[in-house]
Amino acid sequence: MNAEQQIRQLREELREHNYNYYVLDNPTISDYDFDIKLKQLQTLETAHPEYYDANSPSLRVGGEVTKNFETIAHTYRMYSLDNSYSKEDLEDWEKRIKKMVDGAVQYTCELKYDGASMSLTYENGKLVRAVTRGDGFKGDNVTTNVKTIKSVPLQLQGDYPSKFEIRGEIVLPWEGFNAMNEERVATGEEPYRNPRNTASGSLKLQDSSETAKRPLECLLYSIKGERLGIATQFENLEKARSWGFKVPSIAKLANSIDEVLEFVNYWDIHRHDLPYETDGVVVKVNDLQQQEELGYTAKAPRWAMAYKFKAEQVSTVLHEITYQVGRTGAITPVANLEPVALAGTIVKRASLHNADQIAKLDIREGDTVYVEKGGEIIPKIMGVVPDKHRPSSTPTQYIDVCPECATPLTRTEGEAQHYCPNAEGCPPQIIGRIQHFISRKAMDIEGLGGETVALLVENGLITNYADLYTLTIEQVIPLERMAQKSAENMIHGIAASKDIPFERVLFALGIRYVGETVAKKLAKYTKHIDALIGASEEELIAIDEIGERIAQSVVSFFTSEKKILIIKRLKDYGVQLKISEEQLANQTNVLQGNAFVVSGVFEKVSRAELKKMIEDNGGKVSSSISAKTSFVVAGDKMGPSKRTKAEGLGVPIITEDDFLEMIG
């Protein structure tokens, strides 16, 4: 046997032993024998570099250093999940589903593991890329670190597709987490707070050999790709398992919400016996075609729901109530607490929401209060421990002037929050608006963070986001913790942001009620900032899903002469304030005024491509048929009840070819 054959054979043997040990939990070789084979492979690879393979088992030990993690756009967006907390929530969700899809609905129930979300891309059976969730649209390339995780297959087995993505969670099992903490305490270091944050931090270590030392695991649950030949979520899990991925076998099929709740109730009790941290159950519509029919909201799939286990609750003393000012001037009361351990972290502060909530719960400084993590993420005050008012306490008087600039607060009728109206002179509002402008989902300015923005404002270098484009390296170098290289990176990042598309610039402006989705709609329909500035409330309300409150806010924003001047400056500096020629070239108004429902399976284009074509040509995509529906585009396996409803309402049913002809 020659060297190449020996290398191939050892790699194959080590992959199989690795799979048996880390995925199946069923080792068929001793650790000593495994190490001997690994050393043999490493010796042969060193002697024969011409047979290098980036996915060799010998590279699991890491050693490559990554100083800056490249940002990569996800081919398929990584959505978050809507949460539910009761049987009623799940029943309401099921009612919405059954209005939108035909036939019986089955559910796949899976445990919701608390880790770092990850998307892995495989081509021809080899791992080519691992990207963090990031903001859902793009994340960090952490491939080098993920390759050190033994339960991530570097080479697949079986009948895998030529290219696909698979999503999962990188987790740190309790056993490994506790062992790491014992070691840290023994060396006099602070223990890690919880497995989730430790797992997430491990993926961003610059030296992959350090990541390799951490006992991370990867649990997979969702395959993404084109024409994969998979019909259900449960089959999705079985296929992934057969290709060599570590897929928990706990998942269960349910035929009703009652069966879903049986699964939930069982694991609410037994989750503490699991080797991993889990905070709930993910319930998914099992049929992938039904998932396609249901589609997505702006933030989450309609076909999935996270059921959160009851949050952990503790009691502690509320020492002081302070008030924060947000970028819109909204005032948030904050409870400053005696530090207390809660769901794996130390909680010192919690939101009190607004004046009405404080009055309703009669919360006072010095009280002993119940603290809970809403969805086990954001700490909040749930109430006062009975008979735990401090004897000398008096009811809390909500502030009536801004804690930052002393401007009298306002409160609009029907709104829960108080606001500071001094938008141009209140420091947290000025800093907050610029921090929003540079944020990842907005202008995504590399080399510039929130703390640096505050320093720039405090040092009088900027007073609004247009001022960013006048900064020079010489101006920013004197700032605290700023060096030549970091100053250059900041100025370069600001210049690069001039290429950010109009819809994200519009979101970055910070108009109240204009989030990412609304910004996209406004950009698409107005196409230019000047058209948006000149639009009346009536014209804006005529845009799909733009209501009176949003329209009023947009018109009010552009009545400010200061804001118009800032926008003129942004335009002069080269910021994108209109839709690009390339985008315009792919858009028409051929379908304007028409609403389409897309149903079934298509041959020439995917359902996602078809929906994009509708929107690019001025049409609207709806999820359910009504009297307002203009056309139903019907593919193979269109549900009979949808057809019956369309025919009953007299809505024309057209084929995929009819539609493609319609748009030319």
WOSULMO-V186069 format. One record per pair of residues at least 12 apart in sequence whose ideal C-beta (glycine too) atoms are under 7 Angstrom apart, sorted by the first residue. I is the first residue (numbers start at 1). J is the second residue. Records with the same first field share a line. If there is no record, write none. Layout:
BEGIN
I=J + J
END
This chain:
BEGIN
3=44 + 48
4=51
6=44
7=41 + 44 + 45 + 48 + 51
10=37 + 40 + 41
11=41 + 56 + 57
13=37
14=37 + 38 + 41 + 57
15=57 + 155
17=29 + 34
18=57 + 150
19=153 + 244
22=150 + 151
23=151 + 244 + 246
38=57 + 58
41=57 + 58
42=58
45=58
55=126 + 127 + 154 + 155
59=147
60=147 + 148 + 150 + 212
61=209 + 212
62=148 + 208 + 209 + 211 + 212
63=208 + 209
64=144 + 208
65=206 + 207
66=144 + 206
67=206
69=140 + 141 + 142 + 204
70=141
71=138 + 140
72=131 + 138 + 139 + 141
73=137 + 138
74=119 + 131 + 137 + 138 + 139
75=165
76=165 + 224
77=136 + 137
78=117 + 119 + 133 + 136 + 167
79=136 + 296 + 299 + 300 + 301
80=136 + 299 + 300
81=282 + 300 + 304 + 305 + 306
82=300 + 305 + 306
83=306 + 308 + 375
84=305 + 306 + 307
85=308
87=261
90=257 + 260 + 305 + 307
91=257
93=305
94=257
97=285 + 294
99=624
100=293 + 294 + 623 + 624
101=290 + 293 + 294 + 639
102=639 + 640 + 641 + 642
103=639
105=285 + 290
106=253 + 254 + 255 + 286 + 287
107=254 + 260 + 283 + 284 + 285 + 286
108=233 + 234 + 251 + 253 + 284 + 286
109=251 + 252 + 254 + 260 + 263 + 281 + 283
110=221 + 251 + 281 + 282
111=248 + 250 + 267 + 278 + 281
112=278 + 279 + 280 + 281 + 282 + 306
113=169 + 171 + 219 + 276 + 278
114=196 + 277 + 278 + 279
115=169 + 170 + 171 + 196 + 199
116=132 + 169 + 170 + 199 + 200 + 203
117=133 + 167 + 169
118=130 + 132 + 146 + 168 + 169 + 170 + 218
119=131 + 165 + 167
120=152 + 165 + 166
121=165
122=156 + 160 + 164
123=162 + 163
124=162
125=155 + 156 + 160
126=154 + 155
127=147 + 152 + 154
129=141 + 143
130=142 + 143 + 146
132=203
135=440 + 441
142=203 + 204
144=208
145=203 + 205 + 208 + 211
148=208 + 211 + 212
149=170 + 216 + 217 + 218
151=217 + 218 + 246
152=218
153=244 + 245
156=243 + 244
157=243 + 244
158=242 + 243
160=243
161=225 + 228
163=225
164=223 + 224 + 225 + 228
165=224 + 225
166=220 + 222 + 223 + 240 + 245
167=221 + 222 + 224
168=218 + 219 + 220 + 221
169=219
170=199 + 203 + 216 + 218
171=195 + 199 + 217 + 219 + 276 + 277
172=195 + 198 + 199 + 214 + 215 + 216
173=215 + 217 + 275 + 276
174=195 + 275
175=275
176=215
177=192 + 195 + 198
180=192
193=344 + 345
194=344 + 345
195=277
196=277
199=216
202=214 + 216
217=246
218=246
219=246 + 248
220=240 + 245 + 246 + 247
221=237 + 247
222=236
223=236 + 239 + 240
226=606
230=288
231=288
232=286 + 287 + 288
233=284 + 286 + 288
234=251 + 253 + 286
237=251
253=286
260=283
263=281
264=281 + 307
267=281
268=309
271=309
279=308 + 309 + 376
280=306 + 307 + 308 + 309
281=307
282=304 + 306
283=304 + 305 + 307
284=303 + 304
285=303
289=601 + 637
290=303
291=303
292=607
293=599
295=623
298=517
308=375 + 376
311=372 + 373 + 374 + 376
312=342 + 343 + 373
313=370 + 371 + 372 + 382
314=340 + 342 + 371
315=368 + 369 + 370 + 385
316=337 + 338 + 340 + 369 + 371
317=337 + 338 + 368
318=335 + 337 + 363 + 365 + 366 + 367 + 369
319=336 + 337 + 338 + 365
320=336 + 365
321=333 + 335 + 352 + 365 + 396
322=334 + 336
323=399 + 403
325=402 + 403 + 404 + 420 + 426 + 428 + 429
326=432
327=429 + 432 + 433 + 436 + 510
328=512
329=419 + 420 + 421 + 423 + 426 + 429
330=417 + 419
331=409 + 417 + 418 + 419 + 420
332=351
333=352 + 358
334=349 + 351 + 352
335=349 + 350 + 352 + 381
336=349
337=349 + 350 + 371
340=371
342=371 + 373 + 379
343=373 + 376
347=371 + 379
350=371 + 379 + 380 + 381
351=378 + 380
352=381
354=416 + 417
355=398 + 418
356=416
358=396 + 398
361=383 + 384
362=384 + 395
363=381 + 384 + 396
364=389 + 393 + 394 + 395 + 396
365=393
366=390 + 393
367=384 + 388 + 389 + 390 + 393
368=385 + 388
369=381 + 383 + 384 + 385
370=382 + 383 + 385
402=420 + 422 + 426
404=426 + 427 + 428
405=420 + 422 + 425 + 426
407=420 + 421 + 422 + 426
424=562
427=457
430=457 + 463
431=453 + 454 + 457
433=465 + 510
434=453 + 462 + 465
435=450 + 453
436=508 + 510
437=465 + 508 + 510
438=453
441=507 + 516
442=504 + 507 + 508
443=497 + 500 + 504 + 508
444=497 + 500
445=493 + 494 + 497
446=489 + 493 + 496
447=486 + 489 + 490 + 492 + 493
448=490 + 493 + 494
455=479 + 480
459=479
461=475
464=566
466=566 + 569 + 570
468=494
469=494 + 573
471=491 + 494
472=491
473=487 + 488 + 491
476=490
498=573 + 574 + 575 + 576
499=576
500=576
501=576 + 580
502=523 + 576 + 577 + 578 + 579
503=519 + 520 + 523
505=575 + 576 + 577
506=519 + 522 + 523
507=519
511=553 + 554 + 557
512=553
513=549 + 550 + 553
514=550 + 554
518=546 + 550
521=543 + 544 + 545 + 546
522=543
523=579
525=543
527=578 + 579
528=578
529=567 + 577 + 578
533=558
537=551 + 552 + 555
540=554
544=620
586=616
587=616
588=617 + 618
589=618
590=617 + 618 + 663
591=614 + 617 + 618 + 619 + 663
592=618
594=619 + 630 + 631
595=620 + 622 + 628 + 629 + 630
596=614 + 619 + 621 + 622 + 630 + 631 + 633
597=622 + 624 + 625 + 629 + 632
598=610 + 611 + 621 + 633
599=632 + 634 + 635 + 638 + 639 + 642
600=634 + 635 + 636 + 637 + 638
601=635 + 636 + 637
602=635 + 656
603=656
604=656 + 660
610=633
613=663
617=663
625=642 + 645 + 646 + 649 + 651
627=649
629=651
631=651 + 652 + 654
632=646 + 651 + 653
633=654 + 656 + 659
634=653 + 655
635=656
END
